[in-house]
């Protein structure tokens, strides 16, 4: 993160200071985000210097601070001072783990004395701050309690995408339409809360208020110096929005107010995930952010990049095969070569890349010095510096390949994989509270390699788990670790990745939108059945039954210990059944399970003793079990349960199945009807399901013959 | 216009809030406001909008006869009015249900008989038609209640205010009703369904609007709701919120197979439309919304007609509002009364007799055949027909109905005196209501009391 401030020029506008933060290290981007941040940073600064007369900027940095400084240095921001230009100073702190901490550090250093602009370093904007600043100043004169003006912007109007466009959480704000005071802010739209709750006092004080779901938060705030002291007073404030803004809104003792400024022209967006990286990049290419567009910026860097038709930017020294095709809205950096019959569509290719023949690159971001060999396909992915894709590799949508990852020949990297040379840090608590978590200088501080390995669930990628692999070939796989997404889980993956939103998700969204509320019906606070309700209930059901089984088992154990007599045991189990509102058949299974389990506990390892104890247990408890096996269905249930046990929970029985089955028959726990029906039903089942039927074939055959004999006798 | 109008006129027993003003002889609909039955305000308004087919629903046989008798004499040849009796205590929705079979027109306008307003029902009906809505409700600003000149009662009002908070959610064009929580059940925080906000993007929450009890319904939908939700008793508290809640619901699951196909193919296109439309958001706002809402094929639209602040809109449903309305109708909202005021801003019927040194201030009405003795003073008050008022009587901010006898030296302030009441000498009333036929004894003083004859005396 970075902070900087400008010196007041005589007679100039009131002293303003800029504080830019660069989230150093997005938890999901191994090393990539820092560089992205640096680029964004460039734009922030250009913007600030260009349009709003900020004279001094502080860039607060923690992780990757040297990189940021280096960048500032290189781009000519640092150390400049003089009339008309903005001085940029880097403020470094390695123990700040959140925006709150950063602001406290800045407060402690005493570098900011007046009103300042707080902007996150990953914001790209070309807006003029003038109006917002003026508004803020005017308001402050009238009402000293108005400590902050938040810049917001209308998002794209389609109801389906206005919130998914930047991949961020949905924001709901309540704003007073007259004064533009912010009355409510919620940025984490977990669907568990179906309702937005607005305090009644808010409503009594503001008879009219507007609820917005169609606004984006630009993360550009104009703050009074009180904001800094507020952060210092409330040392538990970490997150700018979740803690600080909410804290101010809730607190009515101090009466501080936050206002909003709606951006009507101009561009502002924050890059804090891959989707917004994608969206904002495309906006840049399409020149919404002018003057922060590739050709203008590059002309300043002296490396020529020119805009061609259909929004294609090409550096002057690109080596481009005549048969290669560069589609609309693409950028190709300098010293990059592109081979025959390549297709590049809607993509950004950095500097010094070598791209072979017949490569298809679609909607992707290829950073610098990437080597892509012949016949590769990369779609909707982010490929960082120095990555090497060997011939025929395919990168499916939504992937992120971090620095220097190598992908072997003909390897398919499955969709939404994130691959890095570094192991994933194991601190699972890197939740969003610690968005700016300081994993300073990632390489040295990262946890030991042993702590985290690739999660291996991406079975299609044969991973080089060996450290030696990093140096070696990788011809048959991917060199690197696959990171799992830490906090969001797969559900959110589509939301934040570069890949376009899958069709079915859009469909789902639409339904979510229209599929309102039978639920909302009569009662006032119903629980809305969610779209994935059905699956939930199934899970719950399983849970339910296993809980029941557990209780039955415990009850049974007590009976074994002699605590409960048999009649009471039946009563208790019946009671449990009613409590869990289950069928008789479920009971049969559960009781049988308990009996068998007790036999297993009593037995000492060998099969012979197990058979014996099982026979004993069954003999002892057959009445109990028979109490629940009144119909063939319930007997079937027992057989199925037994099968399940053999396959899953108590594999010890699996070899004994054919021996125990006749015993079950002898003790009349299961009738021959049940066994025959069971065998019959299994006839059409999968091979794997038939194992036990096969094993007991002889017995079943015997049963059948016996039955036929019976019939004959009757005749 | 193919509109059928239902006027819910109440009965005699319905509101305890209005005792002792309402009695067997004077049902709620016939309570005089500036010496005209309150119902006449609604009926005149309907007549002005050319809505002439009316069903007046009255609770209770006797009340119905009284209303019928009055309507047929007063509106002979002006309106086609059918007075229908329903049993008491059905609630507004219940009353509608009882007469549901009589409803035949495409759209039904439901008006509460106690509404005193100058918002034309025709405007509401037209909005309803234009939007093709399932229901359109008239919303008006919460009146600044309480007489501004008496500090005591305005203080009371302030305390009352939070109790009747109505929360209304509107879309950005302020045409569509997205959320409604009525009145008294909002003592807690307001909850708004997120999905709704997601659909519309922006919702305006207003707590300064009140439901004026004037609705236009699409008949089929109204009848549907009445039929299927038998427990619903109130339009305001149950039927309307139900319609608002269910407006985004998609088609019943039975037909979902085809419905999905349809929306599936047209969906991308329609969202494209939305984007274009939103560029011209101001112009196309209603189309924008229509598009959103019509996507859910089973959905219907709930609209609102918001009266501008300058419009008068008040319901006579409490003693306080009775006093307020009377005061307003002869005062600031005098255009409602239908009378032409004299240059002194009052109306003194030529047949009335005034004693010497008696003054009638501005904002007063003195009806026919009433007599006042000497040195009386009347300010901001309504005096009914054939009242006999002695000397040295002061009447301020009060309503005196017909055939009232007020003897010498009485002081009446902020009170309502019903028909045939007798106030004996030097009685003092302040903020009182005196039921019909009551006798206030000589020299007694009453403050903020409700005086009525006990049943044994009746």
HADDOCK unambig.tbl for C-alpha pairs under 7 A between the chains (distance, minus, plus):
assign (segid A and resid 157 and name CA) (segid B and resid 275 and name CA) 5.85 0.50 0.50
assign (segid A and resid 157 and name CA) (segid B and resid 278 and name CA) 6.58 0.50 0.50
assign (segid A and resid 158 and name CA) (segid B and resid 271 and name CA) 6.10 0.50 0.50
assign (segid A and resid 158 and name CA) (segid B and resid 274 and name CA) 6.26 0.50 0.50
assign (segid A and resid 158 and name CA) (segid B and resid 275 and name CA) 5.79 0.50 0.50
assign (segid A and resid 159 and name CA) (segid B and resid 198 and name CA) 6.78 0.50 0.50
assign (segid A and resid 159 and name CA) (segid B and resid 199 and name CA) 5.98 0.50 0.50
assign (segid A and resid 159 and name CA) (segid B and resid 201 and name CA) 6.96 0.50 0.50
assign (segid A and resid 194 and name CA) (segid B and resid 193 and name CA) 5.88 0.50 0.50
assign (segid A and resid 194 and name CA) (segid B and resid 194 and name CA) 5.65 0.50 0.50
assign (segid A and resid 195 and name CA) (segid B and resid 191 and name CA) 5.57 0.50 0.50
assign (segid A and resid 195 and name CA) (segid B and resid 192 and name CA) 5.16 0.50 0.50
assign (segid A and resid 195 and name CA) (segid B and resid 193 and name CA) 4.48 0.50 0.50
assign (segid A and resid 195 and name CA) (segid B and resid 194 and name CA) 5.42 0.50 0.50
assign (segid A and resid 196 and name CA) (segid B and resid 191 and name CA) 5.21 0.50 0.50
assign (segid A and resid 196 and name CA) (segid B and resid 192 and name CA) 5.00 0.50 0.50
assign (segid A and resid 196 and name CA) (segid B and resid 193 and name CA) 6.22 0.50 0.50
assign (segid A and resid 196 and name CA) (segid B and resid 194 and name CA) 6.21 0.50 0.50
assign (segid A and resid 197 and name CA) (segid B and resid 189 and name CA) 6.19 0.50 0.50
assign (segid A and resid 197 and name CA) (segid B and resid 190 and name CA) 5.43 0.50 0.50
assign (segid A and resid 197 and name CA) (segid B and resid 191 and name CA) 4.36 0.50 0.50
assign (segid A and resid 197 and name CA) (segid B and resid 192 and name CA) 6.48 0.50 0.50
assign (segid A and resid 198 and name CA) (segid B and resid 189 and name CA) 5.53 0.50 0.50
assign (segid A and resid 198 and name CA) (segid B and resid 190 and name CA) 4.96 0.50 0.50
assign (segid A and resid 198 and name CA) (segid B and resid 191 and name CA) 6.19 0.50 0.50
assign (segid A and resid 199 and name CA) (segid B and resid 189 and name CA) 4.60 0.50 0.50
assign (segid A and resid 199 and name CA) (segid B and resid 190 and name CA) 6.31 0.50 0.50
assign (segid A and resid 200 and name CA) (segid B and resid 188 and name CA) 6.09 0.50 0.50
assign (segid A and resid 200 and name CA) (segid B and resid 189 and name CA) 4.45 0.50 0.50
assign (segid A and resid 200 and name CA) (segid B and resid 190 and name CA) 6.17 0.50 0.50
assign (segid A and resid 203 and name CA) (segid B and resid 207 and name CA) 6.76 0.50 0.50
assign (segid A and resid 207 and name CA) (segid B and resid 206 and name CA) 5.46 0.50 0.50
assign (segid A and resid 207 and name CA) (segid B and resid 207 and name CA) 4.73 0.50 0.50
assign (segid A and resid 207 and name CA) (segid B and resid 208 and name CA) 5.30 0.50 0.50
assign (segid A and resid 208 and name CA) (segid B and resid 204 and name CA) 6.96 0.50 0.50
assign (segid A and resid 208 and name CA) (segid B and resid 205 and name CA) 5.65 0.50 0.50
assign (segid A and resid 208 and name CA) (segid B and resid 206 and name CA) 4.40 0.50 0.50
assign (segid A and resid 208 and name CA) (segid B and resid 207 and name CA) 6.30 0.50 0.50
assign (segid A and resid 209 and name CA) (segid B and resid 204 and name CA) 5.64 0.50 0.50
assign (segid A and resid 209 and name CA) (segid B and resid 205 and name CA) 5.08 0.50 0.50
assign (segid A and resid 209 and name CA) (segid B and resid 206 and name CA) 6.37 0.50 0.50
assign (segid A and resid 210 and name CA) (segid B and resid 202 and name CA) 6.71 0.50 0.50
assign (segid A and resid 210 and name CA) (segid B and resid 203 and name CA) 5.51 0.50 0.50
assign (segid A and resid 210 and name CA) (segid B and resid 204 and name CA) 4.09 0.50 0.50
assign (segid A and resid 210 and name CA) (segid B and resid 205 and name CA) 5.71 0.50 0.50
assign (segid A and resid 211 and name CA) (segid B and resid 202 and name CA) 5.45 0.50 0.50
assign (segid A and resid 211 and name CA) (segid B and resid 203 and name CA) 4.84 0.50 0.50
assign (segid A and resid 211 and name CA) (segid B and resid 204 and name CA) 5.85 0.50 0.50
assign (segid A and resid 211 and name CA) (segid B and resid 205 and name CA) 6.95 0.50 0.50
assign (segid A and resid 212 and name CA) (segid B and resid 201 and name CA) 5.87 0.50 0.50
assign (segid A and resid 212 and name CA) (segid B and resid 202 and name CA) 4.40 0.50 0.50
assign (segid A and resid 212 and name CA) (segid B and resid 203 and name CA) 6.38 0.50 0.50
assign (segid A and resid 213 and name CA) (segid B and resid 197 and name CA) 5.99 0.50 0.50
assign (segid A and resid 213 and name CA) (segid B and resid 198 and name CA) 5.89 0.50 0.50
assign (segid A and resid 213 and name CA) (segid B and resid 201 and name CA) 4.65 0.50 0.50
assign (segid A and resid 213 and name CA) (segid B and resid 202 and name CA) 5.78 0.50 0.50
assign (segid A and resid 214 and name CA) (segid B and resid 201 and name CA) 4.63 0.50 0.50
assign (segid A and resid 214 and name CA) (segid B and resid 202 and name CA) 6.27 0.50 0.50
assign (segid A and resid 513 and name CA) (segid B and resid 195 and name CA) 6.05 0.50 0.50
assign (segid A and resid 513 and name CA) (segid B and resid 199 and name CA) 6.01 0.50 0.50
assign (segid A and resid 514 and name CA) (segid B and resid 248 and name CA) 6.02 0.50 0.50
assign (segid A and resid 514 and name CA) (segid B and resid 249 and name CA) 6.23 0.50 0.50
assign (segid A and resid 514 and name CA) (segid B and resid 250 and name CA) 6.03 0.50 0.50
assign (segid A and resid 514 and name CA) (segid B and resid 296 and name CA) 5.98 0.50 0.50
assign (segid A and resid 515 and name CA) (segid B and resid 249 and name CA) 5.85 0.50 0.50
assign (segid A and resid 515 and name CA) (segid B and resid 250 and name CA) 5.77 0.50 0.50
assign (segid A and resid 516 and name CA) (segid B and resid 248 and name CA) 6.11 0.50 0.50
assign (segid A and resid 516 and name CA) (segid B and resid 249 and name CA) 5.14 0.50 0.50
assign (segid A and resid 517 and name CA) (segid B and resid 246 and name CA) 6.97 0.50 0.50
assign (segid A and resid 517 and name CA) (segid B and resid 249 and name CA) 6.28 0.50 0.50
